[in-house]
Amino acid sequence: MNEDFAKNLRLLCSYYKSIAEVCRRININRPQFNRYLSGRHKPSPNILRRMCDFFGLEDFEILLPHDQFERLLSVQRRFDDSTKPDTPDTKILNELSNKGTSELEKYLGFYFEYYISMAYPGMILRTLVCFEKRDNRIFYQRTERLSEQPHKKVFHGVYQGVAHFLTDRLFLIDYESLTGYEMTQTILYPSFKNRITRLTGLKLGVSGSGERAPCCARVLYEFLGRSIEIRKALKLCGLINPKDNTVDTSIVQAVSNDMTENDWHFRARF
């Protein structure tokens, strides 16, 4: 673990002018920092938290195996490189961003996302979503926290994505950054009220089971605020039995994937 952490830390430092600059900005002395870079020592929880806050990472992300961490960082950093010429895909993203960035700013902040799990049918999956503005674009991160049984090992999924607003609809597309196995697309109704409470729509992705079946599910976003206690929110994420009465009945109804005899298409609920 220390070796992976040391490699991850060296990679993060390569984005800055010097290691001395990183030490100065984190407020840590250079000899101590060198011990972490060498892999000989592991930082205390307090120092690790300071590092993660500085680099914009979660604790579990900076401790990932190095190959997974490289993939995660490449997704997070690729949009920040303004020195490269536009490629066809970035030109498309630029056009979409220019059309709807201002309309999306009211949606910045944190949300709980609810939908019927594609890997665990019948269970509601609650994830944490954060929308933020960087370089005149709206990016978001979805974080899954899964444990098949209480007190068992927790698995995380981190999805990095970009949001667009086109003709009264929110379009979200993201990529699972830890494994690279999945992309999802979500389309949401906007809020027509001054105060955002809930957004509903449809999500398209593949199940995390071995069959990797393409699935579509109703989804609901519950607004939490612009600033929250992320650790507490993440602890509330995971699989929820809709019969346990731990989720509001209106949310259970909103994400139910039933259809009537007169439905020709699977439609979002407004």
Buried (B, 14 or more C-beta within 10 A) or exposed (E): EBEBBBBBBBEBBEEEEEBEEBBEEBEBEEEEBEEBBEBEBBBEEEBBEBBBEBBEBBEBBBBBEBEBBBBBBEBBEEBEEEEEEEEEEBEEBEEBBEEBBEBBEEBBBBBBBBBBBBBBEEEBBBBBBBBBEEEEBBBBBBBBBBEEEEEEEBEBBBBBBBBBBEEEBBBBBBBBBBEEEBBBBBBBBBBEEEEBEBBBBBBBBBBBEEEBEEBBBBBBBBBBEEEBEEEEBBEEBBBBEBEEEEBEEEBBEBBBEEEEEEEEEEEBBE
